[in-house]
Amino acid sequence: MNRLTITHFSSTTPLKLVFFQEINNTPLIKSFINVLMESEKSVGNKPSSELIESYYHLKSMVIERFMEPDQPLPKHPVGKSLWEFLLLKNIFSDENALTLLCESQSLTEAHHFHSSMLHDVTILLQMINFQWDDFLDNYSLDTENIFLKEVSSLGAQVTPLAAAIHNNDPDEFLSILAQLIHENGLGIFLGNASFRINKESRLIPITKTNTQTMDDLVGYQLQKTEIINNTQALIDYNQGLNVLLQGSMGTGKSSMVRALLHSFENTRLKIIEIKRDQLSLIPLLFKKIGHRPYAFILFIDDLTFETKDQDYKILKGVLEGSLERNPVNVRVYATSNRRHLVEERFSEREDAVNAREVLEEKLSLSSRFGLMLTFSTPNQQEYLSIVHELAKSAGLTMDSTELESRAIMWERRHINTSGRTAEQLVLYLLSEQKRLELTQ
C-alpha cells in the first residue's frame, strides 16, 4: 500500500519539516498523524478500536472544516479533492520563512536553502497524495471515501496545481506554490481585503462587507478623483498622503473610503478599520504589517476628540512619525464631521501663553493630514438630483414630479439634504412600491 510510513514521525515532532513546522500543530494534521500512528499499531488488517475512533474523529473534522460558515473558498486554485483542499488551505495559511519569501519575491532554484524547501514539499506532497482508497479498503474502515470528493466549484483553474500534485513532482509543486503565493497572497491576506483588529492588535478578516462602488455615490467627482489617485500612488509606488475626509453627516465620506475596495479589487490594497479607542495599537500594528508586500489603509471613521482626551497625541505621533520611520506602505484615511478634530472650549482661550500653545496643538492635528477632502451638504437641487439617480438605480417607478414632492417632504422631516437622507427616502419608497405590487 502506497502511503506515508512511520519513518516520517517521532514522538515529539511527527512530521520532520524544516519550514512548515507549525503545520504539525494544526488540529487537522494532528488528527491525521494520529490515524497513521494507530494504524501502525493495528495487527494485520483488523483495525483496533483506537484506529476506528481516531479515523472517525478525522472524518468528522474534515466535514466540519469544509462546512464552516464564513469560510469562502479562496479565489485561487487550492486543490481538486476535499483532502487536497483542506491540506493546501493549511499550507497557504502557514506564515514561515519560505512562504513569506515567496510572498515578497520570486523564488529561484539558486536559493541557498532550495534543497531544504524541496525536502518540505516532498513530505507535504506525500500527505496530499495519501492513498485513501487503499487505506480504507485495507482496514475495512469505511465504505464512503469523503476525502477524495471533488471540490467542483474550483473549476478548471486548478489544473496547474493539480498536475503538480498528480505527477508527485516536488520541483513543479514548489514552483507553482511559490507563484500562487506571490500572486495571490498568504495567510490572512489570502482572499481578504478588509480587516478589523482586536485588543492584541491581531487582524480579523471582515468577510461580509457592505460596500458601494464609486459609481453608486452620486456627485463629489473631484473628491473621488483625488482619493483614487492618492490610493493608486500608494499601491504602485508606496507614495500617497494621509487623507482626512471632512464634512457634514451623511455626505458619503465613509462610503467613499469603503468603495475603494471595489475600485482596487484584485490588487494588493488592504483596508484595516481602526476604532477611535484603538489608536494606541497602531505602533504595534505597524510592526506586523510594515514588512508585508501590500498597501495598507488604516481607516478611522468619525474621528473626533473631546477636550480632556489625550489620545490625539498618539495619532499626531503616527502622522508625524518619530525617530523610527513609519512603514512606507501604510497610510491613514480618517473621516470627521468636525472642522477641527479636537473639541475647542472657550476656557482654553484664557491664560494666554500656555492655553494658546495647547489650543494651537489641538487645532493643528487636521493639518497633519497631507490631503484634506471637503464634503459639503448638497443644496436642494443637488439633493433632488441624487434622489433621481438613486431611484433610477434602484428600479423605482414613480412619476418625476411626485418623486420630487416626496423628496422635499422627506427632507423637511429630516432637516437634511444629504446623500444619506436621499438613500433612506429611496429605500422607503421602494418598500412602499413592493407592498403595493403585492396587493395588486
N, C-alpha and C positions, 0 to 999 in steps of 0.2 A: 504494500500500500504506500503510495507516494504522499508522504506527509512530513511535517516537522517532527524531529526526534528530540529526545530528552537531552541530547548533547548541547542544545541551544540554551539550556536552563541551568541555573544554580539555585541554591536555597535562598540567596539574598538578592540576586539580580537575574530574574528569569530570562530576559532577552539581553544578549550581550551586544548592546548597541553603544555607539560612540556619541552620536549627535542626538538621537531620538530617545534618550534615556527616560524622559518624563512620560513617554507613552506607556512604560511599564506601570505607571501609577493610575492610569485611566481605568475606570470600572470595567469597560468592555474587554480590554486586553487582560486584565487580571482574571476575569471570569473565563476567558478563552484559554489562558495558560492553565488554569485550574482544571479545566476539562481534559487537556492533554496530559497533565500530570496524573490525574485519576485514571486515565486510560492506560497509562504505563503500569499501573498497579493491578489492573484487572487481569484475571487469569484466562488465557485463551481468548475466545470470542464472547465470553459471558460477561456482560457489564456488571460492575459492582453497584451497590446501592448509592455509593458516593459519586460514581460516574454518572448515573442516571440523574441524581439530584443536581449535580453541577452542570450537566448538559441542559436540563430544562430551565435552570436559572439563567444560563446564557441565552437560550432561545427566547425566554420572556424579555430579557434585557434588549435583545436585538429588535424585537417587535415594538417595545416601548420607545426605544430611541428613534425609530423611524416614524412613529406616530405622534411624537411630541408636538404639542401646539406651539405656534410662534417659532417654528424651526423650518423656514422655507428652504427649498433646495437651492444650493449655490448656483450662481449664474454661469459658471464654467463647468466643464465636464469633470465629474468626480467618480466615475465608476459605472459599470453596466449592471452588476448584480447588487442585491441588497447588502451582501457581505463586503463587496468592494466599496460600495458607497460609504458604509459606516467606518471602515478602516481608513479609507482615503480622507474622510472628513476629519478623523483624528490626526492624520499626517499633516493636512493643510492647516490644522489648528495649532500645531506644535511650534512654538517660537523658540528656536535654538540657533546655534551659531551657523549651521548650514542653511536653514530656511531664511534666516534674517539676511544672510549674504545674498541668497537668490532674490529676495525681495528688493534689494537695493541695486544689484548689478547682475550682469550676465555671468553665468558660470562657465568656465572652460576646463578642459582636461589638464591644463598646465598648473592647476591649483595644487599647492603643496600637499593638501590632505585629500586629494581626489580618491586615492585608494581606500581611505577610511570612509569616505562618503559612499563608495561602491559597496563596502562591507555592510553598511547600514541598510541600503536599499535592497541588497540581496536578501537579507533576513525579512525585510518588510514585504518583498515580493513573495517569499515563501508563505508568509501568513495570508496574503491576499489570495494566492493560488492554492490554498489549502483544499484538499480533495474531500469535500463534504459528502459527496455521494458514496465514495468508498468507505469513509469513516462511519457513516450511519449504517450502511449495509453490514460492515464488518461486525459491529456490535449490536445490530438489530435495535437501534435506539429509537428510530422514528421513521414513519412511512412518508412524512412530509418534510421536504428539504426547503425550508424558508430562506436559507442563506443564499441560494442561487436564483431566487426570484428576480426577474428583471425589473430594473427601475426605468420603466419605459419613458417617463417624462423627460429624461435627459436627452433623448433623441440622438441624431447622427453625430453631434459634436463630440461624442465620447470616443469616436474611432481612434484617434492617435494614441490616447492613453490606454484604451482597451487593447490596442495592438501590442503595445509595450508589455502589458500585463500578460496577454495571451502568449507572447513569444518568450516570456520569462527572461527578458533581456535587461540586466541591471543598468548598462550604459544608456540604453534607449530610455528606460524608465526615469533615470536620474535627469537626463537631458530635458525630457518633457515636463517632469515635475518642476524643475528649476524654471523653465519657461513659463509655465502656468502661474507659479507663484509671482514671478516678476511682472507678468501682465495683469494679473487679477487681484493680487494682494495676499495677505497672510493673516491667519488667526482671526481676531475680532474684526479686522478691517476687510476681510474677505466677504464681499456681498453686502456690506453695511456702509452707509454713508452718513448717518446721523446718530448721535450718541448723547447720553446724559452721564453725569458722574455721581458716584456715591460718596460717602463721607471719607472713604480711604483713597479718594481720587482715582478710583477704578472706573474704567469706561464700561458703560452698559449700552448695548445697541438699542436704538429705537426702531423696532421692526414695523410698526404701523404708524406712518406719518400722514398727517392731514395737511397736505401742501397744495398750493395752487401754482399754476405756471405764470410766467411774466405776462403772457397774453391775457390771462384771467384778470389781471389788475388793470383797471381802466385808468388812463391818464398817467401822469408822472413819468413821461418819457425820458426827460433829462436825468431823473434820479435812476431810472432803470439802466440807462446807458452808462452812467458813472459807476454804479455798483458792479455791473457786469464787466466793464473794462478793468476795474480795480481787481476783481476776483480772478480774471483771466491772467493778469500780470503776476498774481500770487502763484497760480498754478504753473505757469510757464517759466517764470524766472525767479521765483521766491522774492518778487518785488510786491508793490502794492502797499496801501496805507491802512492803518486802523480807521474804522468808519463809525461815525455817530449819525444815526438816523433820528432826527429831532422834529417834533411837530405834534399836532393835535391828535387826540384819541380817535381811533377808528379810521385812520387815513392810509392804512396798509403798510406801515413800516415793518412790522414783524413778518407779515405775509411776503414782503419783498425779499427779506433775507432767506426765508424758508424756500421761496421759489427758486433760489439758486441751485437747490438740489436737482430740480428738473433741468435748468439751463445747463448744468455741468454734469449731467448724468453720464455714467461710464467714463468719468475722469478720476483723477486722484484727489478730488476735493472731499474733505470730511468736515462736517459741522458738529461741534460739541456744545451742547446747551449748558450754560453755567447759571445757577441761581444766584441771586443777589447775596445770599448768606454763604456762598461757596467761594468767594473771591480769594480767601486765604489758601485755597487748594491749588491755585493756578501755578505757583512756582514748582510744586511737586509734579503737576501735570506737564509742565514744560520739560522736565527731565524724562518723562515717559514717552513723549511724542516728538521731541526735538530732533531725534536721530532717525525717525522713520521717514520713508520717501513719499510722503503725502503732503498736501496743502491743507492746513487746518484753520478753520474759523472758530474762534471761541465766541459764541453767541450769548449775549447778556440782554435779556428782554426787560423792558420797563425799568431802566436803571435810574434810581434816584437815591439820595442820601439825606437823612434827617440831620438837623443841626449838630447834635451831640455824637453822631456816628463817625467813627474814625476809620471805617473801612475804606473810605475814599482814598486814603493814603496808600492802601495796598494796590488799588487799581492804578493810581498815579505812578507808583513804582513799576508796575507791569508795563505801562505805556511808555515810560521814560527809559526803562532798562536800568541796569546797575553796572558794577564792575564786571559781572558775568553777563555777556551778551545774550539777549533774548534769542530764541530759535528763529532762524530766518524763514522757516516755513509756517509760522503761526501769526495770525492777525486777530485782533479783537473787533467784532462788529456789535455795537450796542444800540438799543432804541431807548428813547426817553420822551415823555410828554412835556418835560420842563425845558425851558431855555437854559437854565443853569442846573447842573446835575445835583448840586448840593444846596439844600434849603438855606435861604438867607433870611435872617431875622433882623429887625430894626435895632435890637440891643447890641448887635455886633458892630454897628456903626459908631458906637461910643468908645471911649478910651482910645483916642485917635491912633496912636502908634501901633500898639500890639493888635488891636482889633482890625486895623486896616490890613496888616500883614496876614492875619488869619482869613479875613474876607477875600483878599486877593488870591490866596492859595486855594480856597474853595471854588471861587468863580473861574479859576484858570484851568480846572480839570477838563472842561469841554474842549479847550484849545489844545489839549494833548492828543486829540484825535486828528490825524492828518487830513481826513476827508469828512466834511460835515454836509449831510444832505437834509434839506428842509422840506417838510411836508405840511403845506398849508391846507386848512379846511376848504373844500370846494365851495364856490358860490352856488346859488340856487340853480343857475343854468347848467353849471358843470355837474351838479348833483343829479339833475334830471337826465343829463347825457349818460351818466353812469348807470342810472336806473334802466334806461332804454337798452344799453349794451348788455347788462346782466340779464334782463328779461328775455332778450333775444337768445342769448347763450343757453338759458335755462328752458327754452321752449314755451315761454308764457305767451298764450294767445289772448291778448287784450287790446282793445282799441287804444290808440296812442293818446288820445285826449283823456280817456278815462284813467289810463295808467299815470299820466302826469298829475291828474287831480288827486288820485290816491296817494301818489308820492308826496305831494305838498302837504296833505293832511297828516301823513305819517311823519314827515319832517317836523311839523309843528308839534305833534305829540311828543316826539323825542328830543326836540330842541337841538337838532344836529343835522348837518347836511354831509356827513362823512360817507366814505365808501362802505363802511360797516353798516351804517343806517340803511343805505340803499340795498345792500345784500340781505339784510334782515327783512326788508319790505318784500323783496322778490321771493324769498323763501316762504313768507306768509301768504303771498298771493298765489304761489304755486300750489301750496297745500289746499288753499281755498278752491283753486281750479280743479284739483283732483277730486275733492269732495263733491263738487257739482257734477263732474263726469260720472261718478259712481251712482248718483241719484237719477241720472237720465236714462 
